[in-house]
Amino acid sequence: MLAIVVNVNIFLIGLLCVFAFVLGYLLRSGYISKCKKRIHELEKEMLRDNARILELEKEKVELLRNKSKAS
C-alpha cells in the first residue's frame, strides 16, 4: 500500500490564517473608507445643487412679483 507522508506544521497553518484574516480586514476597511469618502462628496454636491435650486426659485418668485406689480 502506498502511503504519502505529509508533514504539516500547525503553527504555519495558524500563521497563514491570521495573515489572511488581517489582509482581508485591511482590504475591506480600505474599500469601506473609500466608499464613505465618495458618499460624503456626493452628499455635499447634492446640498450645493439643492441650494442653487432654492436660490433660482427665490429669484423666480421675485421676478413674478415684480411683473405682477408692474402690470
MARVOSE-356006 format. One record per residue (C-alpha): x, y, z negated; chain; residue in one letter. Coordinates in steps of 0.5 Angstrom, whole numbers. Layout:
<recs>
REC_X_Y_Z_A_A .
...
</recs>
This chain:
<recs>
REC_0_0_0_A_M .
REC_3_7_2_A_L .
REC_3_12_-4_A_A .
REC_4_19_-3_A_I .
REC_7_23_-9_A_V .
REC_6_30_-9_A_V .
REC_9_34_-15_A_N .
REC_4_40_-17_A_V .
REC_7_45_-22_A_N .
REC_0_47_-25_A_I .
REC_4_54_-27_A_F .
REC_5_55_-20_A_L .
REC_-3_54_-18_A_I .
REC_-5_58_-24_A_G .
REC_0_64_-22_A_L .
REC_-3_64_-15_A_L .
REC_-10_64_-18_A_C .
REC_-8_70_-22_A_V .
REC_-5_73_-16_A_F .
REC_-10_72_-11_A_A .
REC_-15_75_-16_A_F .
REC_-11_81_-17_A_V .
REC_-10_82_-10_A_L .
REC_-18_81_-9_A_G .
REC_-19_86_-14_A_Y .
REC_-14_92_-11_A_L .
REC_-17_91_-4_A_L .
REC_-24_91_-7_A_R .
REC_-23_97_-11_A_S .
REC_-20_101_-6_A_G .
REC_-25_100_-1_A_Y .
REC_-31_102_-6_A_I .
REC_-27_108_-7_A_S .
REC_-26_110_0_A_K .
REC_-34_109_1_A_C .
REC_-35_113_-5_A_K .
REC_-31_119_-3_A_K .
REC_-35_118_4_A_R .
REC_-41_118_1_A_I .
REC_-39_125_-3_A_H .
REC_-37_128_3_A_E .
REC_-44_126_7_A_L .
REC_-48_129_1_A_E .
REC_-44_136_1_A_K .
REC_-45_136_8_A_E .
REC_-53_135_7_A_M .
REC_-53_140_2_A_L .
REC_-50_145_6_A_R .
REC_-55_143_12_A_D .
REC_-61_144_8_A_N .
REC_-58_151_5_A_A .
REC_-58_153_12_A_R .
REC_-65_151_14_A_I .
REC_-67_154_8_A_L .
REC_-64_161_10_A_E .
REC_-67_160_17_A_L .
REC_-74_159_14_A_E .
REC_-73_165_10_A_K .
REC_-71_169_16_A_E .
REC_-77_167_20_A_K .
REC_-81_169_14_A_V .
REC_-78_176_14_A_E .
REC_-79_177_22_A_L .
REC_-86_174_22_A_L .
REC_-88_179_16_A_R .
REC_-84_185_20_A_N .
REC_-88_183_26_A_K .
REC_-95_183_23_A_S .
REC_-93_190_19_A_K .
REC_-91_193_26_A_A .
REC_-98_190_29_A_S .
</recs>
